[in-house]
Amino acid sequence: MTRVAAIDCGTNSIRLLVADVDPATGELVDLDRRMTIVRLGQGVDRTGRLAPEALERTFAACREYAAVIKELGAERLRFVATSASRDAENRDDFVRGVLEILGVEPEVITGDQEAEFSFTGATGELKGRDDLATPYLVVDIGGGSTEFVVGNAHVRAARSVDVGCVRMTERHLVLDGKVTDPPADAQIEAMRADIEAALDLAEETVPLREARTLVGLAGSVTTVSAIAQELPEYDSEAIHHSRVSHDRVREITEWLLHSTHAERAAIPSMHPGRVDVIAAGALVLLAIMERIGAEEVVVSEHDILDGIALKTAADVR
């Protein structure tokens, strides 16, 4: 077993996994897995730049993670940065800050690389299960982008498109600097049209409708599962490999889109950082399910972080 640390820094959150990994078998034993909402992508869609306060929130989380990594004695650290830092004009400020705190440069990966990591992490435990037909469609709904990957044992096709819960919220649900509470029908219709156009783009290169099992990743999907199960608090074990029907996703999405901030915040499994963006994320999931005719989504807590850890352990060997 090789002890590695993986950090995934997205548009909305930054996450850490420290694990013991056997790259030969794909076995992965968690030692520490945590997530912090930092909203690194705050305003990037509008300004093209990372906001100073967003950078400081991210660097504060990096300092916390550096202490955990040192305490657990990881042999290797890999830091992967995704959508927001790909788009920002001042991404060099971000790179310098991370290098100073953690001693490694963030790899600002492409959408296709992001998809590969996500697919590896999400499907490792699913292979060989008789109740889940292949090919899989792995969908990673992030803050700034959504990754689509179709494959069996390996990736056949992948595409990243610029729809995510933060980007869609900022583009369609914010008026006069505040999230509309709740949004007007016209705002929802415009957001839905944007998502449908992105799905058209994804279908140019990824055969979405060939999928036999839809696997959903990241906070929007896991939160929908928690709501569907009416969990008294966020419970990773209950959420991992849960299944949520299309009808239940539609019901939850409609409620979220027409709820107030206070009503969403009162959901016991809701992370405070997701209250304003969960409706957009749920709508992305619903639109995907409707596009491919999926009767259910299999929810995975294992995603890009696990894929990064597996690849990092293999590189150490």
C-alpha positions in Angstrom: 0.0 0.0 0.0 1.2 3.5 -0.8 0.1 6.5 1.2 -0.9 9.4 -1.0 -2.8 12.7 -0.8 -5.0 14.1 -3.5 -6.6 17.5 -3.6 -9.3 18.5 -6.1 -9.9 22.2 -6.3 -13.0 23.1 -8.2 -15.2 26.1 -8.8 -17.3 25.7 -5.6 -15.3 23.5 -3.3 -11.8 22.2 -2.5 -11.5 18.6 -1.3 -8.7 16.5 0.3 -8.3 12.7 0.3 -5.4 11.0 2.1 -5.5 7.3 1.5 -3.5 4.0 1.5 -3.7 2.7 -2.1 -2.8 -0.6 -3.7 -2.4 0.4 -7.4 -2.3 -3.2 -8.5 -5.8 -4.0 -7.2 -7.3 -0.6 -7.0 -8.0 -1.0 -3.3 -8.2 2.3 -1.5 -8.5 2.8 2.2 -9.5 6.3 3.4 -7.5 7.9 6.2 -9.0 11.4 5.8 -11.6 12.8 3.4 -12.8 16.3 3.8 -14.4 19.2 1.8 -14.5 22.9 2.2 -16.7 25.3 0.3 -14.5 28.1 -0.9 -16.3 29.5 -4.0 -13.0 29.9 -5.9 -15.1 30.6 -9.0 -17.0 33.5 -7.4 -17.6 36.0 -10.3 -15.3 34.3 -12.8 -18.0 33.9 -15.4 -18.6 37.7 -15.3 -15.1 39.1 -14.6 -12.7 36.5 -16.0 -10.7 36.8 -12.8 -10.4 35.1 -9.4 -11.6 37.4 -6.7 -9.1 38.2 -3.9 -11.5 37.0 -1.2 -12.0 33.8 -3.1 -8.3 33.2 -3.3 -7.9 33.8 0.4 -10.6 31.4 1.3 -8.9 28.8 -0.9 -5.5 29.4 0.6 -6.9 29.1 4.1 -8.3 25.7 3.2 -4.9 24.8 1.7 -3.1 25.6 5.0 -5.5 23.4 6.9 -5.0 20.6 4.4 -1.2 21.0 4.6 -1.3 20.2 8.3 -3.4 17.1 7.8 -1.1 15.8 5.0 2.0 16.4 7.2 0.4 14.6 10.2 -0.6 11.5 8.2 2.7 11.3 6.4 1.6 11.0 2.7 4.4 10.0 0.4 3.2 12.0 -2.5 0.7 14.9 -3.0 -1.1 15.7 -6.2 -3.1 18.9 -6.5 -5.6 19.1 -9.4 -7.4 22.3 -10.3 -10.4 22.4 -12.5 -12.9 24.8 -14.2 -12.5 28.1 -12.4 -8.7 28.2 -12.6 -8.8 27.2 -16.3 -10.9 30.2 -17.0 -9.2 32.9 -14.9 -6.8 35.6 -16.2 -5.0 35.8 -12.9 -4.5 32.0 -12.4 -0.8 32.6 -11.8 -1.7 34.2 -8.4 -3.5 31.0 -7.6 -0.6 28.8 -8.7 1.9 30.8 -6.6 -0.2 30.7 -3.5 -0.7 26.9 -3.7 3.0 26.3 -4.3 4.0 28.4 -1.3 1.6 26.6 1.0 1.7 23.0 -0.1 5.0 22.8 -2.0 3.5 21.5 -5.2 2.1 23.4 -8.2 -1.6 22.8 -9.0 -2.1 20.9 -12.3 -4.7 22.9 -14.2 -6.1 20.0 -16.0 -8.2 19.9 -19.2 -11.9 18.9 -19.1 -11.0 15.6 -20.7 -8.3 14.8 -18.1 -10.9 15.7 -15.4 -13.3 13.3 -17.0 -10.8 10.4 -17.0 -10.0 10.8 -13.3 -13.7 11.0 -12.5 -14.5 7.8 -14.5 -11.7 5.9 -12.9 -12.7 6.9 -9.4 -16.4 6.4 -9.9 -16.5 3.0 -11.6 -13.6 1.1 -9.8 -16.0 -0.5 -7.3 -18.9 -1.1 -9.8 -17.1 -3.4 -12.2 -18.5 -6.9 -12.3 -21.8 -6.1 -10.7 -24.6 -8.0 -12.3 -27.3 -5.4 -11.4 -25.6 -2.6 -13.3 -25.4 -2.8 -17.1 -22.6 -1.2 -19.2 -21.7 1.1 -20.7 -21.7 3.5 -17.8 -22.3 7.2 -18.3 -20.4 9.0 -15.5 -21.6 12.6 -15.0 -19.7 14.9 -12.7 -21.7 18.0 -12.0 -19.3 20.6 -10.7 -19.5 24.3 -9.9 -18.3 25.6 -13.3 -18.5 22.6 -15.6 -20.0 19.2 -16.0 -18.0 16.2 -17.3 -19.6 13.4 -19.3 -17.8 10.1 -19.7 -19.0 7.0 -21.4 -17.1 3.7 -21.0 -17.0 0.1 -19.9 -13.7 -0.9 -18.3 -12.0 2.1 -19.9 -13.2 5.5 -21.2 -14.6 5.5 -24.7 -15.5 9.2 -25.0 -15.5 12.2 -22.8 -16.5 15.8 -22.9 -16.5 18.8 -20.5 -19.1 21.5 -21.0 -19.5 24.8 -19.2 -22.6 24.2 -17.1 -22.3 23.8 -13.4 -24.3 24.8 -10.3 -22.4 28.0 -9.6 -22.0 29.1 -13.2 -25.8 28.5 -13.9 -26.8 30.3 -10.7 -24.6 33.3 -11.4 -25.7 33.5 -15.0 -29.4 33.0 -14.6 -30.6 33.2 -11.0 -28.8 36.4 -9.8 -30.4 39.8 -10.1 -28.9 43.0 -8.6 -26.2 41.0 -7.0 -28.5 38.6 -5.1 -29.9 35.2 -5.8 -33.6 35.5 -6.7 -35.6 33.8 -4.0 -37.3 32.0 -5.6 -36.6 32.6 -9.3 -39.2 33.6 -11.9 -40.3 31.1 -14.5 -38.5 33.0 -17.2 -35.2 32.6 -15.4 -35.7 28.9 -15.0 -36.6 28.6 -18.7 -33.4 30.4 -19.7 -31.3 28.2 -17.5 -32.9 25.1 -18.9 -32.2 26.3 -22.4 -28.6 26.9 -21.6 -28.3 23.4 -20.1 -30.0 21.8 -23.1 -27.5 23.6 -25.5 -24.6 22.2 -23.4 -26.1 18.7 -23.7 -26.3 19.1 -27.5 -22.6 20.0 -27.4 -21.7 17.0 -25.3 -23.6 14.7 -27.6 -21.5 15.8 -30.5 -18.6 13.7 -29.1 -20.1 11.5 -26.4 -22.9 8.9 -27.1 -24.9 9.8 -24.1 -28.0 7.7 -25.1 -25.9 4.5 -25.4 -25.5 4.4 -21.6 -27.2 1.7 -19.6 -26.2 2.9 -16.1 -26.1 6.6 -15.2 -23.5 7.3 -12.4 -23.8 10.7 -10.8 -21.0 12.5 -8.9 -20.3 15.6 -6.8 -22.2 17.7 -4.3 -25.3 18.5 -6.3 -26.0 14.8 -7.0 -25.1 13.6 -3.5 -27.3 16.3 -1.9 -30.2 15.3 -4.1 -29.8 11.7 -2.8 -29.6 13.0 0.8 -32.9 14.9 0.3 -34.5 11.9 -1.4 -33.7 9.7 1.6 -34.8 12.4 4.0 -31.5 11.9 6.0 -31.3 13.7 9.3 -27.8 14.7 8.5 -25.4 14.2 5.6 -24.3 10.6 5.7 -21.7 9.5 3.1 -22.3 5.8 3.8 -26.1 6.1 3.1 -25.5 8.2 0.0 -22.7 6.1 -1.6 -24.3 3.8 -4.2 -27.8 4.9 -3.4 -30.2 5.1 -6.3 -32.6 7.9 -7.0 -35.5 7.5 -9.5 -36.1 10.0 -12.3 -39.5 10.8 -10.7 -38.0 11.6 -7.4 -35.2 13.8 -9.0 -37.9 15.7 -10.8 -40.0 16.2 -7.7 -37.0 17.4 -5.7 -35.8 19.7 -8.5 -39.2 21.4 -8.8 -39.3 22.0 -5.1 -35.8 23.4 -5.0 -36.5 25.8 -7.9 -39.6 27.2 -6.2 -38.3 27.2 -2.6 -36.9 30.1 -0.6 -33.4 30.4 0.8 -34.7 29.7 4.3 -36.6 26.6 3.2 -33.5 25.1 1.5 -31.3 26.0 4.4 -33.6 24.1 6.8 -32.9 20.8 5.0 -30.8 18.9 7.6 -28.4 17.3 5.1 -27.8 20.6 3.2 -24.3 22.1 3.4 -24.6 25.8 3.9 -22.4 26.5 0.9 -24.8 24.7 -1.4 -28.1 26.5 -0.4 -28.0 29.0 -3.2 -26.6 26.7 -5.9 -28.3 23.4 -5.3 -31.4 24.2 -7.5 -29.3 24.8 -10.5 -27.3 21.6 -9.9 -30.4 19.6 -9.5 -31.8 21.0 -12.8 -28.6 19.9 -14.6 -29.1 16.4 -13.2 -32.7 16.3 -14.2 -32.0 17.5 -17.7 -29.4 14.8 -18.2 -31.8 12.1 -17.0 -34.5 13.3 -19.4 -32.1 13.5 -22.3 -30.9 9.9 -22.0 -34.2 8.4 -20.7 -32.6 7.3 -17.4 -35.0 5.7 -14.9 -32.6 6.3 -12.1 -29.2 7.6 -11.1 -26.6 5.6 -9.1 -25.0 8.1 -6.7 -21.2 7.7 -6.0 -19.2 9.4 -3.3 -16.1 8.2 -5.1 -15.1 10.4 -7.9 -12.2 12.5 -9.2 -10.4 12.4 -5.8 -10.3 8.7 -5.9 -9.1 8.7 -9.5 -6.3 11.1 -8.6 -5.2 9.0 -5.6 -5.2 5.8 -7.7 -3.1 7.4 -10.5 -0.7 9.1 -7.9 -0.1 5.7 -6.2 0.6 4.1 -9.6 3.1 6.9 -10.4 4.9 6.4 -7.1 5.4 2.7 -7.9 
